[in-house]
């Protein structure tokens, strides 16, 4: 079942919860709306919606979908969520360019045996960071290229804890995916500097406590 990670922050999609090809999908509850972090690979959208309902929340309150990068296991459900729930899709410009072209290699669709379809991003940012203000709280979006050209992380300070959605901290790096090792290393140091209390990773779950979060990220620094 869906898991509450911290106050109003939930895991609603993963290989165990929804479909084997899904990356982790996270949900943030605000008084006026819900925000999804990533969308799974596409076939499990109804299952993700069911997980949201299992929490006693209305899927119709999902207003924003933030895509941390263009890989199909994170972005494949974006169009279905837009069609079913009318969400606003948010991503970095470099991810948006790849998603609109539906590049089968740069989206990693070819590795999953999934043919990507064009995804049109509603809100694009092209800076090092962007802030989204919702009900007095701030979602911070940080550009962290390396794993992919348009990778971002998201963090939220809530009830004394900094929660970091650092999807695919672990990589991997591959030239065909547009990975860049030097950028990746710089991005890892940027994540460490945030001193997050909780890390919600893209494939390997949830890490709690500043030291555990730091140690996990540090493992991938040369």
C-alpha positions in Angstrom: 0.0 0.0 0.0 1.0 3.6 -0.4 3.4 4.8 2.3 3.4 8.1 4.2 7.1 9.2 4.4 6.6 12.4 6.3 3.7 14.7 7.0 1.6 14.7 3.8 4.4 13.2 1.7 3.8 9.7 0.2 5.2 7.0 -2.0 2.4 6.1 -4.4 4.3 4.3 -7.2 7.3 1.8 -7.4 8.1 -1.6 -8.8 6.5 -3.2 -5.8 3.4 -1.0 -5.6 2.4 -0.4 -9.2 4.6 -1.9 -12.1 8.0 -3.5 -12.4 9.2 -0.9 -14.9 8.1 2.1 -12.8 10.6 4.4 -11.0 9.4 5.6 -7.6 6.5 8.1 -7.8 6.0 10.5 -4.9 3.0 12.6 -3.9 3.0 15.8 -1.9 -0.2 16.9 -0.2 -1.0 20.6 0.2 -4.2 22.1 1.6 -5.4 23.3 -1.8 -3.8 20.7 -4.2 -1.7 17.6 -4.7 1.6 17.5 -6.5 3.1 14.4 -8.2 6.9 13.8 -8.5 7.3 11.7 -11.7 4.7 9.5 -13.4 5.9 5.9 -13.8 6.5 4.3 -17.2 2.9 4.6 -18.4 1.0 1.4 -18.0 0.4 1.9 -14.3 -1.4 5.3 -14.2 -4.6 3.7 -13.0 -2.8 1.9 -10.3 -1.0 5.1 -9.1 -4.4 6.8 -9.0 -5.8 3.9 -7.0 -2.9 4.3 -4.5 -3.8 8.0 -4.1 -7.4 7.1 -3.5 -6.3 4.5 -0.9 -4.9 7.4 1.1 -8.3 9.0 1.2 -7.2 11.7 -1.2 -9.0 12.8 -4.4 -6.9 12.3 -7.6 -8.8 15.3 -9.0 -6.8 17.5 -6.6 -3.5 16.6 -8.4 -2.7 19.8 -10.2 1.0 19.5 -11.0 3.3 16.8 -12.2 7.0 17.5 -11.9 9.2 15.4 -14.1 12.6 15.0 -12.6 14.0 13.9 -16.0 13.1 12.5 -19.4 13.6 8.8 -18.9 10.6 6.7 -19.7 10.3 5.1 -16.3 9.8 8.5 -14.8 7.9 10.3 -17.6 6.0 7.6 -19.5 2.7 8.3 -17.6 2.8 12.1 -18.1 0.3 12.3 -21.0 -2.2 9.9 -19.3 -2.1 12.0 -16.1 -2.7 15.1 -18.2 -5.6 13.5 -20.0 -7.2 12.0 -17.0 -6.6 14.7 -14.4 -5.7 17.8 -16.3 -2.3 18.2 -14.6 0.2 20.9 -15.4 3.5 19.2 -16.5 6.7 20.9 -15.2 10.3 20.0 -16.3 13.6 21.5 -17.1 14.0 22.8 -20.7 16.6 20.2 -21.6 14.2 17.5 -20.6 11.3 19.2 -22.3 13.2 19.3 -25.6 13.9 15.5 -25.4 10.3 14.7 -24.3 8.8 16.6 -27.2 10.9 14.8 -29.7 10.1 11.4 -28.1 13.7 10.3 -28.7 13.7 6.6 -28.1 17.3 6.5 -26.9 17.6 9.7 -24.8 14.3 8.8 -23.1 15.7 5.3 -22.5 12.5 3.9 -24.1 14.5 1.5 -26.1 15.9 -0.1 -23.0 12.4 -0.7 -21.6 10.9 -1.9 -24.8 8.5 1.1 -24.7 8.0 3.4 -27.7 7.8 7.0 -26.2 5.2 9.4 -27.4 5.7 13.2 -27.5 5.2 14.9 -24.1 4.5 18.6 -24.2 5.7 20.3 -21.0 3.5 23.2 -19.8 5.9 25.0 -17.5 9.6 24.9 -18.5 12.5 26.5 -16.6 16.0 27.0 -17.9 17.8 28.3 -14.9 19.7 26.7 -12.1 16.6 26.7 -9.9 13.0 27.5 -9.7 10.6 28.0 -6.8 6.9 27.0 -6.8 4.9 28.6 -4.0 1.9 26.6 -2.8 -0.2 27.5 0.3 2.7 29.3 2.0 5.3 26.5 1.3 8.0 26.5 -1.3 8.9 23.6 -3.6 12.5 24.2 -4.7 13.5 22.7 -8.1 17.2 22.4 -8.7 19.0 21.7 -12.0 21.3 18.7 -11.4 22.5 17.5 -14.8 24.7 14.5 -15.2 22.6 11.4 -15.1 20.6 13.0 -17.9 21.0 16.4 -19.6 17.9 17.8 -17.9 17.8 16.1 -14.5 16.4 18.1 -11.6 15.9 17.5 -7.9 13.1 18.8 -5.8 13.1 19.6 -2.1 10.6 20.9 0.5 11.1 22.1 4.0 8.1 20.9 6.1 7.6 20.5 9.9 11.3 20.8 10.7 12.5 18.3 8.1 14.0 18.9 4.7 12.7 16.3 2.3 14.7 15.8 -0.9 13.4 14.1 -4.0 16.8 13.3 -5.6 15.6 10.9 -8.3 18.3 8.6 -9.6 21.1 9.9 -7.4 22.8 6.5 -8.2 23.0 7.2 -11.9 23.7 5.2 -14.0 25.8 7.1 -16.5 25.8 6.2 -20.2 27.0 8.2 -23.2 23.9 7.2 -25.2 21.7 8.8 -22.5 23.6 12.1 -22.7 25.2 11.5 -19.3 28.1 13.7 -18.2 30.3 12.4 -15.4 31.8 15.8 -14.5 28.3 17.4 -14.3 27.1 14.4 -12.3 29.8 14.8 -9.7 29.1 18.5 -9.3 25.4 17.7 -8.9 26.1 15.2 -6.2 28.0 17.8 -4.2 25.1 20.2 -4.7 22.7 17.6 -3.2 25.0 16.9 -0.3 25.2 20.6 0.5 21.4 20.7 1.0 21.8 18.6 4.2 18.5 16.9 3.7 16.8 15.0 6.5 15.0 12.6 4.2 16.0 11.4 0.7 13.4 10.0 -1.6 15.4 8.2 -4.3 14.2 7.2 -7.7 14.8 3.4 -7.5 16.3 2.6 -4.1 13.7 3.9 -1.7 13.9 6.3 1.2 16.8 7.3 3.4 16.3 9.0 6.8 18.6 11.1 8.9 21.1 13.7 7.7 24.0 11.3 8.1 22.4 8.4 6.2 21.3 10.7 3.4 24.8 12.2 3.1 26.5 8.7 3.2 24.2 7.4 0.5 24.9 10.3 -1.9 28.6 10.2 -1.0 28.9 6.6 -2.2 28.5 7.8 -5.8 31.1 10.6 -5.6 34.6 9.6 -6.9 
